[in-house]
Amino acid sequence: MSKLSDEVMETHAKGREDSEYVRLVKPSEVRKPEPEILESQRQETNGSRMWWVKTIIWCLITVLLLLILAKWGLPFFVKKVLFPTLEWEATAFGRPMLALVLVGSLALFPVFLIPSGPSMWLAGMIFGYGLGFVIIMVGTTIGMVLPFSVGLLFRDRIHQWLKRWPEKIAVIRLAAEGSWFHQFQVVALFRVSPFPYTIFNYAIVVTNMRFWPYVCGSVAGMIPESFIYIYSGKLIRTLANVQYGNHHLTTVEIIYNVISFVIAIISTIVFTVYAKRKLKELETEEAGEEGTAVGTSSFELHKFPSKEPDSYTLSLPVSS
């Protein structure tokens, strides 16, 4: 009996010691030692400092490159490329033929993922705000419809290609959700945002995007960019004429060009920031409605509704 009592007391003492060990010793093992905490904080501070140093260095390099470009690159481009091109176009084509050439380039370049900026600049330089705007809008509208139509023929291949960038491309799914106005709004925001619109023309075909919201939203989103390209083209031609021609700017022209340039820069920044912020809000709302984040690791081809698409829908059924 005495032996049994001793064993019970020993077990109780051991259990109490184990309890004390769990309560006192274990937390001290889980808790990170203070030197490690200090080292972690020091690494975070050094990382933040290095980020600022790299940012400042890249800013200085960018400013230096811009100064070099303004000093030597831009004059070389104007003298050796811009002026000869304008002279060749003025002698080789009449204005109607040149307008057709620009419309054709704006229509076909996006099909082959070629930037259309130079053609827009030329439209602004040669035709100004009126006819230049019409040329740009007609050409870019065709240049947005053609890739969309061609992309429908290679829809499955484009879908497989887009799987490489699931987090980036998943945002495009927002454009195909919701009502006609929602699709119109998101497409217009994509056109204003820095997202490459030549890629967007093909990427949108893997969603359930309807044709008319895509076209109308694209046209609306291209209007601010068209005016900015026209203005920058006219400004480049004015500066070229001042530098290498016989034109002299008056005080009123200088003030007008400076104010216009500042307004163009501010407008570009405002449109870009607004578009990115609005797309972020739409992305957050979509994530809240679906209960999952939009930037998910899987990007699946949208399944179309079982009903027949309406007359305004250009889409292909998902192959089984």
DAPERA-V788272 format. One record per residue. N is the residue number from 0. RES is the residue in one letter. NEAR is the number of other C-alpha atoms within 10 Angstrom. Layout:
# DAPERA-V788272
n/res/near
N/RES/NEAR
N/RES/NEAR
This chain:
# DAPERA-V788272
n/res/near
0/M/6
1/S/7
2/K/7
3/L/9
4/S/10
5/D/11
6/E/12
7/V/12
8/M/11
9/E/12
10/T/12
11/H/12
12/A/12
13/K/12
14/G/12
15/R/12
16/E/12
17/D/13
18/S/12
19/E/12
20/Y/12
21/V/12
22/R/11
23/L/11
24/V/12
25/K/11
26/P/11
27/S/11
28/E/9
29/V/8
30/R/9
31/K/10
32/P/10
33/E/9
34/P/9
35/E/10
36/I/12
37/L/11
38/E/11
39/S/12
40/Q/12
41/R/12
42/Q/12
43/E/12
44/T/12
45/N/12
46/G/12
47/S/12
48/R/12
49/M/12
50/W/12
51/W/12
52/V/12
53/K/12
54/T/12
55/I/12
56/I/12
57/W/12
58/C/12
59/L/12
60/I/12
61/T/12
62/V/12
63/L/12
64/L/13
65/L/14
66/L/12
67/I/12
68/L/14
69/A/12
70/K/11
71/W/11
72/G/13
73/L/17
74/P/16
75/F/13
76/F/12
77/V/19
78/K/14
79/K/11
80/V/12
81/L/18
82/F/16
83/P/12
84/T/13
85/L/15
86/E/10
87/W/11
88/E/15
89/A/13
90/T/8
91/A/11
92/F/12
93/G/10
94/R/13
95/P/8
96/M/12
97/L/18
98/A/22
99/L/13
100/V/16
101/L/22
102/V/24
103/G/18
104/S/20
105/L/28
106/A/23
107/L/20
108/F/19
109/P/23
110/V/22
111/F/9
112/L/15
113/I/12
114/P/16
115/S/20
116/G/15
117/P/14
118/S/22
119/M/30
120/W/25
121/L/25
122/A/27
123/G/29
124/M/22
125/I/20
126/F/19
127/G/17
128/Y/18
129/G/10
130/L/14
131/G/23
132/F/20
133/V/16
134/I/25
135/I/29
136/M/21
137/V/16
138/G/25
139/T/26
140/T/19
141/I/20
142/G/23
143/M/24
144/V/19
145/L/17
146/P/26
147/F/24
148/S/16
149/V/14
150/G/20
151/L/19
152/L/14
153/F/13
154/R/24
155/D/16
156/R/12
157/I/17
158/H/20
159/Q/13
160/W/11
161/L/17
162/K/17
163/R/12
164/W/12
165/P/16
166/E/15
167/K/14
168/I/18
169/A/20
170/V/17
171/I/21
172/R/22
173/L/20
174/A/27
175/A/23
176/E/15
177/G/10
178/S/12
179/W/15
180/F/12
181/H/17
182/Q/24
183/F/25
184/Q/21
185/V/26
186/V/29
187/A/24
188/L/26
189/F/23
190/R/24
191/V/25
192/S/22
193/P/13
194/F/13
195/P/13
196/Y/20
197/T/20
198/I/13
199/F/18
200/N/23
201/Y/24
202/A/22
203/I/25
204/V/29
205/V/27
206/T/21
207/N/21
208/M/26
209/R/23
210/F/19
211/W/16
212/P/24
213/Y/25
214/V/19
215/C/18
216/G/21
217/S/26
218/V/20
219/A/18
220/G/22
221/M/21
222/I/16
223/P/16
224/E/19
225/S/24
226/F/19
227/I/20
228/Y/25
229/I/25
230/Y/22
231/S/20
232/G/22
233/K/21
234/L/18
235/I/19
236/R/21
237/T/17
238/L/15
239/A/18
240/N/16
241/V/13
242/Q/14
243/Y/12
244/G/10
245/N/7
246/H/12
247/H/13
248/L/13
249/T/9
250/T/9
251/V/9
252/E/11
253/I/12
254/I/12
255/Y/11
256/N/16
257/V/12
258/I/11
259/S/15
260/F/16
261/V/11
262/I/13
263/A/18
264/I/11
265/I/12
266/S/15
267/T/17
268/I/13
269/V/12
270/F/18
271/T/19
272/V/15
273/Y/15
274/A/20
275/K/18
276/R/14
277/K/16
278/L/21
279/K/13
280/E/12
281/L/17
282/E/20
283/T/14
284/E/14
285/E/18
286/A/15
287/G/12
288/E/10
289/E/9
290/G/9
291/T/11
292/A/16
293/V/24
294/G/15
295/T/13
296/S/12
297/S/13
298/F/20
299/E/15
300/L/17
301/H/16
302/K/12
303/F/15
304/P/9
305/S/7
306/K/6
307/E/9
308/P/14
309/D/8
310/S/9
311/Y/10
312/T/15
313/L/16
314/S/20
315/L/14
316/P/13
317/V/12
318/S/7
319/S/3
